[in-house]
Amino acid sequence: MLTASYAKINLFLEVIGKLPNNYHQVNTVLCSIDLCDYIRYNVTNDACISITSNAPALANKQNLIFKVATCLQNKYQIEQGIIIHLDKHIPIAAGLGGGSSNAANCITALNKLWHLNLSPIEMHEIAAQFGSDINFFLEGGCALGENRGEQITPLADVDIKNILLVNPNIHIASSEAYKLVIMPNPEDRQVFNISAFSRSCLNRLEAGIRMVYPAIDELLCSLSDYGASVAMMSGSGSTCFGIFHNSDTMQTCAEYFANKGYWTKITKTLCRNSC
């Protein structure tokens, strides 16, 4: 079975505070985009789980796909095995949720292939064990993420075209991004308002990252200079994105960053039924 595992962007990410489990409490709005990895699953008659990839560093037991498959096999005493091939296109550790998307894809695929008959609630409980964004990818489309991000409320789909993704080839760990966050006072916390879309977009992690990583600051300034109506970092970075009114201007901006050796991708949001 061949599947598509879609990336996301965060249109909004406010940090509320620290939770007792040492995670940060967030309020975030996530949207699926049409950038994706491809994952192929082949069921075997032995109990072996194996993973291969065009990105060799991901073909190991530390990959969330392998961990999820092993968890499901052990939890439900599955005698079959699975051969998984990950064709990676989403940048790694880049704020686009690639690893989390892959994990959610694995839960959904193995639920079908191993005939687990898991309910949505059961799949969400499993997803929450492995990360904060995985639950979003079980839903896709546009959604509000609360608590540490795993409590998902679907929102109406948003149709945004002319999105330019830019990654300056920097890896930023989520843990570092949250250590650098400049926490707002309670009265300064923001909320997302879809009717005032451009003015509502915010990433609270961005300011701290911009101070430590000048390349991110320069990237975001350049997106704005090229006419992006929204220029912001996605998730914990390092991928940033600009939303443009004019596709020709966006293409010119993409060429500018490509000439600097940055990874670029023109994309758009996806509705829930397309994910």
Secondary structure, 3 states (H helix, E strand, C coil): CEEEEEEEEEEEEEEEEECCCCCEEEEEEEEEEEEEEEEEEEEECCCCEEEEECCHHHCCCCCHHHHHHHHHHHHCCCCCEEEEEEECCCCCCCCCCHHHHHHHHHHHHHHHHCCCCCCHHHHHHHHHCCCCCHHHHHHCCEEEEECCCCEEEEECCCCCCCEEEEECCCCCCHHHHHHCCCCCCHHHCCCCCHHHHHHHCEECCHHHHHHHCHHHHHHHHHHHHCCCCEEEECCCCCCEEEECCCHHHHHHHHHHHHHCCCEEEEECECCHHHC
